Amino acid sequence: MRIDFYDTTLRDGAQSEDIAFSVNDKIRVTEKLDEFGMDFIEGGWPGSNPRDLEYFEEVKKCRLTHARIVAFSSTIKAGALSDPEGDEIMRPLLRADTECVAIVGKSWDLHVRDALKVSLDTNLKMIERTIRFLKGRGKTVFFDAEHFFDGYRGNREYAVKVVKVAADAGADVVVLCDTNGGSMPFEIEDLVGEVRRSVVAAFGIHCHNDTENAVANSLMAVRAGCVHVQGTTNGYGERCGNANLCSVIPDLILKMGCEGIDRTKLWALRDLSVFVDEVANLIPNKNRPYVGSAAFAHKGGIHAAAVRKNPATYEHIDPPLVGNSQRFLVSDLSGESTILVKARQFGINMENDKKAVREVLRRVKEMEHGGYKFEGAEASLELLMKRALGMHKNYFELIGFRVVAEKQEKSLAPSEATIMVKVGDRIEHTAAFGNGPVNALDGALRKALHTFYPVLRSMTLVDYKVRALSTREGTGTIIRVLIESSDGVRTWETVGVSENIIEASWQALVDSIDYKLLLEEEKHETSPQYP
């Protein structure tokens, strides 16, 4: 069975609490969805705000190769039954000038009476005349039967009548909406089956995720005969979100054998997910099925050992099918197999040095017990391995540092750090100001080392995260600091742990600099030189 996939990230997804797409954002997402092979992209509601009107003007300039753009609107108002063209809702919809339109109408009698405040018969006429008017204009019409499942449970006869009126008026697809997101998968399958036996139409499904069932409900609707699935990239949407197409699509194609998105394009699914997160300015959820960075990550030693022999032991699909990859996480749950796998990923040969493997494993377990976490700090882990193998040396020796953070009566003065380091037989003593004690210490350390290692000038601190590991000790708790650094070519993460935030930051800073210098040494097969 072929399924049409309909992405409403730019309209329904944009109703998510943390999302505010600009017109340019929406154009970029549109082009990415088209590139992926999405069938329909709902661009917005042109009658609701100027930004969506501008989007529909701008999207006409895009050279889309597959997707069709859909403009969303509601039915005409009761007062416009005799003149749909003059209705204030229809004018901006027509101005959007899209081949496809989506019209939402009430299918729950409670909403008709309490929200629209019109008679049940008037609501049917509003639906029928809106669809006929748009079909007369040559539009492909998707009718969204809002609150269908709640309406069906409350007044089955009326909900079915709404669907029949829409189908008879010429709707190309009647989309059954679980708008409140409260339905169960078994209900969806049963009710879709029942309405299909009562009305002849092409049916679609639109589910919200208020019971964490939006994906499951979408799959059950397809089992019951729906051929059109609506959802959003990454499951964005108001309240708890919508059906996540990044799960629905591979579920239907890889698990249920449906046709739709070209299988050869599924490799771009993770890239699509991360891209839309980036445009939305949201941190990607690593635990998302299929596309999350943890979706094929293995932490337990038994799991890692088994996957190393046969990935099928703990992976339900081949990760590259959806653009993802297998990962092995090193932690206090790890075994020797995990250490060996990670070493190979780092390009380190530890296969014949069991003593070093056991030493690394012992140190990892000991350090994680003390609060370290290497899953997000693999540069520190790589340094740990190379130290165990004697492949790492100390590029400098700290003699001492002092950090001053001063608060004046009406302002916060810049922090100051002084540091003394020794490289070879030379000593450098420098100072630097910063917008905080860690920033000042970072500046002083780099300033001291630039004399000896000019290559460090290309290195910048990209991100700095602090995590209190317990709340019981209050301000005296153990602190974990994660630092992300970059030299413009690659990025790496390091970690430090201490009861003192300056000390934890110092550990992460030193690892970060050591890692950069070790990269340079390996690249040139010689130690970085200093005057």
C-alpha positions, -999 to +999 in steps of 0.1 A: +000+000+000+013+034-009+011+061+018+012+099+011+032+117+038+020+152+048+043+174+069+027+201+090+058+213+109+055+248+095+019+252+107+010+227+134+046+222+145+052+259+148+025+260+175+050+243+198+058+264+229+095+268+220+094+274+183+091+307+163+100+302+126+109+332+105+099+333+069+135+324+059+134+295+084+102+282+068+117+284+033+148+265+044+127+237+060+105+235+030+135+230+007+149+203+030+116+185+032+113+185-006+148+172-009+140+144+014+109+134-007+080+146+014+047+145-006+029+175+009+042+204+030+016+225+049+032+259+048+008+278+072-025+295+075-024+326+052-054+341+069-040+341+104-009+363+102+012+384+077+043+361+081+024+331+066+012+353+037+048+363+030+059+327+031+034+317+004+047+345-018+084+335-012+078+298-016+066+304-052+103+312-060+115+279-048+123+252-074+107+222-056+112+188-072+087+166-054+066+182-026+034+201-031+027+231-009-005+232+010-023+263+025-044+257+055-077+274+065-110+268+082-144+265+065-163+297+056-183+314+082-220+308+085-228+342+071-210+335+039-229+304+028-244+323-002-211+340-012-180+319-003-158+339-026-165+370-005-157+353+028-129+370+047-114+335+053-113+325+017-096+357+003-062+351+019-064+314+011-070+321-026-042+347-025-018+320-013-023+305-048-014+269-039-026+239-058-035+221-026-055+234+004-064+219+038-097+228+053-105+222+089-141+217+100-159+206+131-170+170+134-178+170+172-212+183+179-200+197+212-177+221+193-203+230+168-227+241+196-202+256+221-173+269+199-190+278+166-224+284+181-243+274+150-267+246+143-255+212+134-271+215+100-254+249+094-220+234+102-226+207+075-235+234+050-203+254+059-182+223+052-200+213+020-200+248+004-164+255+013-152+222-003-174+227-034-162+262-039-125+252-037-130+222-060-146+246-084-114+266-083-094+235-093-079+229-059-069+196-043-088+196-010-078+179+022-106+180+047-094+178+083-123+164+104-113+181+136-119+162+169-133+133+148-127+105+173-141+125+203-171+134+181-176+098+170-177+086+206-201+114+215-224+115+185-215+087+160-243+096+136-233+133+133-195+126+130-201+102+102-225+127+085-197+153+086-173+129+069-199+119+043-208+155+034-171+163+029-166+132+007-197+139-014-186+175-018-154+163-035-127+163-008-098+144-022-088+131+012-108+131+044-084+133+073-096+119+106-081+140+134-074+130+170-071+166+179-071+162+217-047+133+214-066+112+238-074+081+218-058+047+222-044+027+193-070-001+195-098+026+194-082+042+163-081+010+144-117+001+153-132+035+146-113+040+113-125+006+102-161+015+111-162+048+093-146+033+062-175+008+061-200+037+062-184+062+038-166+057+006-136+080+006-098+082+007-089+086+044-060+101+062-050+104+098-038+133+120-028+125+155-016+145+185+006+130+212-011+138+245-011+101+256+023+093+239+004+073+213+005+096+182+029+073+163+011+041+173-023+056+165-010+067+130+002+031+123-031+016+134-050+040+112-029+028+083-037-008+092-073+001+091-071+016+057-058+052+058-036+061+029-025+096+040-006+103+072+000+138+087+026+146+113+055+168+120+093+164+118+106+155+153+070+155+166+068+192+172+034+206+180+012+223+206+009+208+240+026+174+238+032+175+200+021+157+169+029+123+154+066+122+148+072+116+111+108+107+118+094+075+135+062+071+115+079+070+081+105+043+089+079+023+108+056+022+078+083+016+052+108-006+070+085-024+094+051-026+077+062-028+041+044+003+029+055+023-001+059+061+001+092+079+006+118+064-016+138+039+005+170+052-011+162+086+005+157+073+041+194+076+047+187+114+049+162+110+078+186+118+106+200+147+087+165+161+082+158+157+119+189+175+131+185+202+104+150+211+116+161+211+152+189+235+143+166+258+124+141+257+153+170+265+177+163+234+198+187+208+212+183+175+194+167+148+216+194+121+216+168+094+226+146+098+196+140+064+179+158+060+145+174+094+144+186+102+179+223+100+186+216+073+212+192+053+190+220+028+182+243+035+212+255+007+234+267+012+269+265-021+288+295-044+284+274-074+275+256-055+248+288-041+233+304-075+232+274-090+215+270-062+190+306-064+181+300-100+170+266-095+154+248-061+153+215-078+150+218-089+187+208-055+199+199-034+168+165-037+151+177-022+118+210-013+101+216+023+114+228+037+080+193+029+066+181+061+083+214+079+082+225+070+118+254+051+131+264+026+157+280+041+188+297+025+218+296+044+251+323+040+277+311+041+313+313+022+346+290-003+329+315-010+302+336-042+297+368-048+278+350-052+245+337-016+248+371-003+255+385-021+225+358-009+202+362+027+213+400+024+209+395+013+173+373+042+166+400+065+179+426+047+157+443+032+187+456-004+186+450-019+221+442-055+209+475-069+221+479-050+253+454-065+277+471-048+307+464-014+292+428-023+284+422-034+320+439-003+333+417+020+312+386+000+323+396+003+359+402+041+356+370+046+338+350+028+365+368+046+392+365+080+377+328+076+368+321+066+404+336+099+413+314+119+390+331+118+356+311+110+325+329+101+292+298+097+270+300+134+261+337+139+266+354+114+242+386+135+239+392+130+276+386+093+271+411+091+242+437+109+263+431+084+291+438+055+266+469+071+252+483+078+287+478+041+295+498+032+264+525+057+270+515+076+239+509+109+257+532+133+274+528+164+295+531+194+272+534+219+301+537+219+339+515+241+361+535+259+387+504+277+400+475+300+392+454+326+411+419+338+401+402+369+415+365+376+411+356+410+424+322+426+431+321+463+435+292+482+450+273+489+418+289+466+393+307+434+388+343+440+379+361+417+353+377+386+368+415+384+367+437+353+365+474+350+368+492+318+359+527+304+359+536+274+337+568+256+328+575+242+293+609+225+290+632+246+311+614+278+305+588+295+327+560+318+315+541+340+339+511+359+325+477+374+335+444+379+317+410+395+324+378+377+316+340+380+320+342+354+348+368+334+366+368+305+342+370+328+312+399+347+328+418+314+336+412+301+301+426+334+287+457+334+309+465+298+302+463+303+264+483+335+266+510+317+285+512+288+260+509+307+228+546+316+231+555+279+230+527+265+209+514+291+183+491+264+169+468+270+199+458+304+185+434+285+161+417+269+190+385+283+206+362+273+234+328+266+217+306+255+247+309+253+284+284+233+306+283+229+343+264+202+361+259+199+399+260+161+406+240+163+438+216+188+455+221+176+490+254+195+496+241+227+482+269+250+469+294+225+482+284+197+458+306+180+433+307+198+400+311+183+365+323+206+338+321+197+301+340+219+276+336+218+238+366+231+218+372+236+181+401+246+158+378+253+129+383+218+114+371+196+141+355+198+176+362+178+207+348+175+242+366+172+275+355+168+312+366+178+346+352+170+381+358+186+415+340+202+444+357+234+432+342+247+399+375+264+390+394+231+395+369+212+375+372+238+347+410+236+349+410+198+344+387+201+313+408+230+299+440+212+303+426+181+286+413+203+258+447+218+251+465+185+255+442+170+230+448+197+204+486+195+208+485+157+206+465+160+173+492+183+159+520+160+171+504+130+154+496+150+122+532+161+119+547+130+135+568+153+157+563+173+189+551+209+185+582+231+188+587+261+209+615+287+206 
